[in-house]
Amino acid sequence: MSTLLVSHPACLDHQTPAGHPERPDRIRAVEHALEDEKFQTLVREQAPLGDFDTIALCHPMDYVEAIKDASPDDGLVRLDADTVMSPGSFEAALRCVGGGVFAVDEVMTGKVANAFVATRPPGHHAETARPMGFCLFNNAAIAARHAQTKHGVERVAIVDFDVHHGNGSQDIFWSDKSVMYASTHEMPLYPGTGARSERGDHDTIVNAPLAAGDGGAEFREAMESVILPRLVEFKPQLLVISAGFDAHTRDPLANLNFVEADYTWITQKLMEIADQYCDGRIVSLLEGGYDLQGLSRSTAAHVAELMKAG
């Protein structure tokens, strides 16, 4: 069984202001890393457009329309201090949604073992009806909900190792016992959510915050003592990964000290759980990662491990 790589050139057309960390070069860095010979067996597909009804699994339709209407004909428009749209942003966001949904379909129907979706803008800060933190639609949340509505998956777990807490994913699934959201992240750091005490209405929100300066040892301890045991208890039938690589020691937006080996390790651990409960089914979606070298090397480590499935 093979690993699927989903991307689309439209993701380069989401423009941000000069000096903005979430820039098209992020996708170029990932694509360049995955051009290496060892990735030649990846199944490569372009992300289809996500449709409004699919987005509405997690966001109100009037919110979807509002984002569409905010899209400028030229120049840039700011949705908040961090989040901007250019003329190409809306299509890029639709490709992100469509890529995640397509990856779920391919994994759930057994066409591939697992998938990595290399698209932008990221998604995990997008709340039910609020864009923020570079994010327009919550790609991981939509992928999880699509797996439930189309494929009848009863329990989905989203594991988020981005350095920033996925407040949007937590918001969307706060009162939903069928989706577990589990996150490691630096605190205090944007957006200020993700305390251990934030557990959701059904104890299916699992936060394991890390402190500035923490590295692989603290990350592994948080995963092994807090998150991985809860995943085993939850017994998900699909594992969705919010794969942010901005906890890398080189990243300019945070103060954690992960290295490539840490991303290899957590990918291995999550694959073991997926093998045990999900028939190996994993859909991983790119979130953050703003140092191009750290991003490309970490993504390569993550995808190389995914390719060992089956």
C-alpha positions in Angstrom: 0.0 0.0 0.0 1.2 3.5 -0.9 1.1 7.0 0.6 -0.9 9.7 -1.2 0.5 13.2 -1.6 -2.2 15.8 -2.3 -1.3 19.4 -3.4 -2.4 22.0 -5.9 -0.6 24.9 -7.7 -3.5 27.2 -6.7 -2.1 27.2 -3.1 0.8 29.3 -4.4 -1.8 32.0 -5.5 -2.8 32.8 -1.9 -0.7 35.9 -1.4 0.2 37.6 1.9 2.1 40.8 2.6 5.8 41.1 2.2 7.5 39.6 5.3 4.4 37.6 6.3 5.5 34.2 7.6 2.7 32.2 5.9 3.9 32.6 2.3 3.9 30.7 -0.9 7.5 29.7 -0.5 6.4 27.3 2.3 4.7 25.1 -0.3 7.6 25.3 -2.7 10.0 24.2 0.1 7.7 21.2 0.9 7.4 20.2 -2.8 11.2 20.5 -3.3 11.8 18.3 -0.3 9.4 15.7 -1.6 11.1 15.6 -5.1 13.9 13.6 -3.6 14.4 10.2 -5.1 13.2 8.4 -1.9 9.8 9.9 -2.4 9.3 8.7 -6.0 6.7 6.0 -5.0 4.3 8.6 -3.6 0.9 8.6 -5.3 0.6 12.3 -6.3 -2.8 13.9 -7.0 -4.0 17.4 -7.3 -6.5 18.6 -4.8 -10.1 19.1 -6.1 -12.2 22.1 -5.2 -14.0 21.7 -1.9 -17.7 22.5 -2.2 -19.7 24.8 0.1 -21.9 22.0 1.5 -18.8 20.1 2.7 -17.4 23.3 4.3 -20.8 23.7 6.0 -20.2 20.5 7.9 -18.1 22.7 10.3 -18.9 26.3 9.3 -22.3 28.0 8.9 -23.2 28.7 5.2 -23.4 32.4 5.8 -19.8 32.3 7.1 -18.7 30.5 3.9 -20.5 33.1 1.8 -18.9 35.9 3.9 -15.4 34.6 3.2 -16.2 34.3 -0.5 -17.6 37.9 -0.5 -14.4 39.2 1.3 -12.2 37.9 -1.5 -10.7 41.0 -3.3 -10.5 41.5 -7.1 -7.0 42.9 -6.6 -4.7 43.7 -3.8 -5.0 42.4 -0.3 -7.8 42.6 2.3 -7.2 42.0 6.0 -9.7 39.8 7.9 -7.8 40.4 11.2 -4.3 41.5 12.2 -2.8 38.2 10.9 -5.2 36.9 8.3 -5.4 38.3 4.8 -7.0 37.4 1.5 -5.7 38.0 -2.1 -7.6 37.3 -5.3 -6.3 33.7 -5.3 -7.0 33.0 -1.6 -10.5 31.7 -1.9 -9.6 29.1 -4.5 -6.6 28.1 -2.4 -8.8 27.6 0.6 -11.3 25.5 -1.4 -8.4 23.4 -2.6 -7.3 22.9 1.0 -10.8 21.6 1.9 -11.1 19.5 -1.2 -7.6 18.0 -0.7 -8.4 16.9 2.8 -11.8 15.4 1.8 -10.2 13.7 -1.2 -7.5 12.2 1.0 -10.1 10.9 3.4 -12.0 9.3 0.5 -8.9 7.6 -0.8 -7.8 6.3 2.6 -11.2 5.2 3.7 -11.8 3.2 0.5 -8.5 1.5 0.8 -6.9 2.9 -2.3 -3.9 4.2 -0.3 -2.6 3.4 3.2 -2.4 7.0 4.3 -2.1 10.5 3.0 -0.3 13.8 3.4 -2.1 17.0 2.2 0.5 19.7 1.4 -1.7 22.8 0.9 -2.1 26.3 2.3 -3.6 28.4 3.9 -3.6 26.3 7.1 -6.8 25.7 9.0 -6.6 24.8 12.7 -7.2 28.3 14.1 -10.4 28.8 12.1 -13.3 28.6 14.5 -16.9 27.8 13.7 -17.6 31.3 12.3 -14.3 33.2 12.7 -11.2 33.3 10.5 -8.0 33.9 12.4 -4.3 33.0 12.7 -3.7 32.7 8.9 -6.7 30.3 8.6 -10.0 30.6 6.6 -11.6 27.2 6.9 -10.7 24.4 9.3 -9.4 21.8 6.9 -8.7 19.1 9.5 -12.1 19.5 11.2 -13.9 19.3 7.8 -11.9 16.2 6.9 -12.9 14.5 10.2 -16.6 15.4 9.8 -16.6 14.3 6.2 -15.3 10.9 7.3 -18.2 10.6 9.6 -20.9 11.8 7.2 -19.8 10.0 4.1 -18.0 6.9 5.4 -19.8 6.3 8.6 -16.8 6.6 10.8 -18.0 6.7 14.4 -14.9 8.0 16.2 -12.2 10.3 14.7 -9.2 11.6 16.5 -7.4 14.8 15.5 -3.8 15.0 16.8 -2.2 18.4 16.5 1.5 18.9 17.1 1.7 22.5 15.7 3.4 24.8 18.0 0.2 26.9 18.3 -2.9 25.5 19.9 -5.7 24.7 17.4 -8.4 26.8 19.1 -10.6 26.4 16.0 -10.6 22.6 16.1 -11.2 22.7 19.8 -14.1 25.1 19.3 -15.8 23.1 16.6 -15.6 19.8 18.6 -16.0 21.1 22.2 -19.3 19.4 22.7 -18.9 16.5 20.4 -18.1 13.2 22.0 -17.5 11.5 18.6 -14.3 13.5 17.8 -11.3 13.7 20.1 -9.0 16.7 19.7 -5.5 16.3 21.2 -2.8 18.9 21.1 0.7 19.7 22.2 1.7 23.4 21.9 3.7 26.1 23.5 2.1 28.1 26.2 1.8 31.0 26.7 1.7 31.7 22.9 -0.9 32.6 20.3 -3.8 32.2 20.5 -3.8 31.8 24.3 -6.0 28.8 24.5 -5.1 25.1 25.2 -4.7 24.9 29.0 -4.8 21.4 30.5 -8.1 22.3 32.2 -9.8 22.8 28.8 -11.4 19.3 28.3 -14.6 19.8 26.4 -18.1 18.7 27.4 -17.3 15.0 27.1 -13.6 15.0 28.2 -12.6 14.5 24.5 -10.4 17.6 24.4 -6.9 16.7 25.5 -4.3 19.5 25.9 -0.7 18.9 26.9 0.9 22.4 26.8 4.7 22.8 26.7 6.8 25.6 27.9 9.2 27.9 26.0 12.5 26.1 25.7 11.1 22.6 25.8 12.4 20.1 23.2 12.0 16.5 22.1 12.2 15.0 25.6 9.4 17.1 27.0 7.4 16.6 23.8 7.7 12.8 24.0 6.8 12.8 27.7 3.7 14.9 27.0 2.7 12.5 24.3 3.4 9.3 26.2 1.9 10.4 29.5 -1.1 12.4 28.3 -2.1 12.1 24.7 -1.2 8.6 23.5 -3.0 6.8 26.4 -6.1 8.9 25.8 -6.1 7.9 22.1 -5.9 4.2 23.1 -8.9 4.7 25.4 -10.8 6.5 22.6 -10.1 3.9 20.0 -10.5 6.1 16.9 -11.4 4.6 13.6 -9.5 7.3 11.7 -6.6 9.4 12.7 -6.3 13.0 11.4 -3.1 14.8 12.0 -2.8 18.6 12.1 0.9 18.5 11.1 2.4 21.8 12.0 6.2 21.9 11.9 6.7 25.3 13.7 7.8 23.7 17.0 11.1 23.1 15.1 14.1 24.7 16.8 14.7 26.9 13.7 11.2 28.3 13.6 11.0 32.1 14.1 7.5 32.2 15.5 8.0 30.1 18.7 10.4 28.9 21.3 10.3 25.1 21.2 13.3 23.0 20.1 12.0 20.0 18.1 14.2 18.4 15.5 13.4 16.1 12.6 13.8 13.0 14.7 11.0 14.2 17.0 8.6 14.3 14.0 9.8 10.8 12.9 9.1 9.5 16.4 5.6 10.9 16.7 4.7 9.7 13.3 5.8 6.2 14.3 3.7 6.4 17.5 0.6 7.6 15.7 1.0 4.9 13.0 1.2 2.3 15.8 -2.2 3.5 17.2 -3.6 3.7 13.7 -2.5 0.2 13.0 -4.2 -1.0 16.2 -7.5 0.8 15.9 -7.9 2.4 12.4 -6.7 -0.3 10.0 -3.7 2.1 9.6 -5.9 4.9 8.3 -4.1 8.3 8.7 -4.8 11.6 6.9 -2.2 14.3 7.7 -2.7 17.9 6.8 0.0 20.6 6.7 -0.6 23.4 9.2 2.3 25.7 10.3 6.0 25.8 9.8 7.7 29.0 8.9 11.4 28.4 8.6 11.8 26.9 5.2 14.7 24.6 6.0 13.0 23.3 9.2 9.7 22.9 7.4 11.2 21.0 4.4 13.3 18.7 6.5 10.5 18.0 9.1 8.0 17.3 6.4 10.4 14.9 4.7 10.9 13.1 7.9 7.1 12.9 8.5 6.2 11.7 5.0 9.1 9.2 4.9 7.7 7.6 8.0 4.2 7.5 6.6 5.6 5.7 3.5 6.6 2.8 5.7 3.0 1.8 6.3 1.7 -1.7 5.3 
